[in-house]
Amino acid sequence: MSTAPGSDNLNESAPANRAGEFANPLKPPEYTDGRLPGDWRSKYPPEARKCINQESAILAAALILFTLLSGFFVGVADQSIAIPLSWLAFALDPTTPAKPPILHVSFRFLAIYFVGGVGGVTFSIKWLVHSTAKCKWHLDRRYWRLFVPLIGGVYACVVLTLLDSGIIGSNSGEPRAVAPSAALAFLVGYFSDGVSGLLSNVANAVFGTLEKK
């Protein structure tokens, strides 16, 4: 049965032996995701698509939240707040009034954490898009994708502290400006997988390697 000219039937796939006709030598294979032109339907069942949509919504909300918080704390990065812990002094000695300890919260530290989280969320979104398109998405990687932003924020704080203290790299003694710190924090959060290896090398250099007995 022949197809009428101008027919918009995209459900029919081209035979496998014609795949060469649609290959574009100027584009690497990964840009086509292994599909022929007109192959627009999702290869995932409805249950999987529902999970992917849920994960997409979570990461989108996390990106907005981390971006807003990082923007706020970057704007006040040169400030801090002192919180008196009166309840702690009372808990330690309820009979004798004492000067409560003070908790100093650095907005610069919070800015670094949330900017690192933005980098981590960006990486998770990119990985989600690529793994879904290449049919490599699965539920077991969901924990990794959702925790990367939190890990990225922690790694950003640790790496920036190591840089400022001179343990890694060189420190001129001058405090680093907010803009370079934010840029480094984003990169650390985005490449947190590689940073974990760097931190392992630093730990081995500082504390030594534990040998098996």
N, C-alpha and C positions, 0 to 999 in steps of 0.2 A: 504494500500500500504506500503510495507516494504522498509526500507532505506538500500541501499547497504552498506556492510562493508567498513569502511574507508571514508564514505561520510563526506564532510566538510560543511554540511548545518547547519549554526548557527542561521538561522532565525527562526527555530522552537523552541518554548519554551517548557520546560518540564511541565507536568501537575502539578497543584498546590499541589495534594496529594503526589507528589514525592519530594517535596521541602526538606523533611527531609533527603533524600539520600545525598543531596549536602551540608548539614549543617556541618560546621567544629566546633566541640566543643572547639577547642583550640583558635579560633578567635572570638572576640566579634561581634555581629551582625552589628555594624556600619562599620566594615571593608569591608563587602560585599555590603553595600549600598542597601540592600534588593534585590539584583539581584542573579539569578542563573548563573552558569558557561555557557559561550557562549552568554549571553545577553549583547552584546557590543554596540548596537545602542543607540544613544542619545534619551532621552525621551522628549527633548525640540523641539519645532517647529523651522524652519529656522530663523524666525524673532527673537526669543529668543536667539538662538545660535549666531546670529550676534551681539546682544547687549552684550552677555557674552564675545565674542571675543574682542569687542571694550573696554570693561572694563578691560579685561586682559592686553591689549596693554597699556592702560593708566597707570595701576598700575606697569607694568614692566618698562615703561619709567620713572615713578616717583621713583621707587626703584634705578634705575641706576643714575638718577640725584641727588637724596638725598645722595646716597653713595659717589659719586664723590665730592660733595660739603662738606659733613661731613669729608671725608678724607683730603681734602685741609685745612679746617679750624682747624681740630684737629692738623695738622702739624704745624700750625702757631698760636696755641691757646694762646701762651704767648705774642703775639703781639697785637697791636691796630693801628688804623689809625685816624688821626685828619683831619676833613673836615671843612674848613672855610666856613661859610654861609654868604658870602658877599652880596648876593642878599637879604637876610633877613634884614641886617642892612640898606641897601638902601631902602627897602620897608617900614621900620619903620620910617626912617627920611631921605628923599632924599636930603635935603638941607645941612645937617651937616654930614660930614664924621665921621664915628665912627668905633671903632675897631670891626670887625665882630665877632659874636659868633662862637665858635668852637664846632663841633659835633664830639665827641669821640666814635668811633665804636670799640667795643671789639670783637676780633675774637673768644675768648673763648665762649662768649655768642652765637655767630653764630654757633660755633661747637656744643654746647649743643642743639641748636634748630634743626639743620639738623640731628644729631644723633637720637634725639627723633623722627624726621620724618621718619628715616629709620625703627625704631621700629614700628611706626604706619603703614607704608606701608607693612611691613612684616605681621602684624596682619591682615590687609585688604586682602592681598593675601591668607593667610591661611583661612580666613572666606569665601572668594569667592570660593576657591576650595571645602571646606566642604559643603557649601550651594548648590553649583551646583551639587555635587555628590549625595546629599541627597534629591534632588528635592525641596529644600527650597528657591532657588534663585528667587528673584522678583525685579522689577525695583524700587520699593519704598525704598529699602534698599541701592540703589546705592549712594544716597547723603551721607549716613552715611559712606559707605566704602571709598568714595573719600575724605571726609573731615577728617577722622580719622588721616591721616598723619599730616595734618596741626595742628589739635588739639593736637596731641601727641607732636609736637615740642613746642607748647606754654606751655603745661603742664610740659614738661621737664625743660624749663627755670624757671617756677614758683617754682616747687618742689626743684630744685637745689639751687635756691636763698633762699628758706625757710630753707633748710638744712645748707647752708653756713652762714646764719644770726643767726642760733640757735633757730629760732621760732619753728621748729619741730626737734626732735632729739637732739643731743648734738654736739657742735662745739668746737674743741680744740683750735681754734684760728689760726691754720695753714691752709693755702690755700690747698684745695683738689687737688691732682694730676690730670692730664688730663685723664689718663686711667680710674681710678675709676669714674670720672665724666661722661665720655663717656658711661661706662657700665651702670651707673644709669640712664642716659638719655635714653638709648635704652630701658631699662626695663619700665621706665615711659611711653614712647611712645607706647610700645607694650601693656601695661596694662592700657591704658588711661581711659577705662571705669571704672575700679576700682579706679583709681586715682581721678576721679571726686568726688566720695564719700568721699575720704580722704580730699580733699580740702573743701568740704562742712562742714566736722567736724571741720577743722581748722578755717574756717570763723565763725562758730557758737561759737567756743571757744574765738575768738578774739573780735568779734563784738556783740555776743549775739544772741539769737533766737528771731525773730520777731513773736510776738503773735498776733493772730487774735483779732481784736477789736469787 
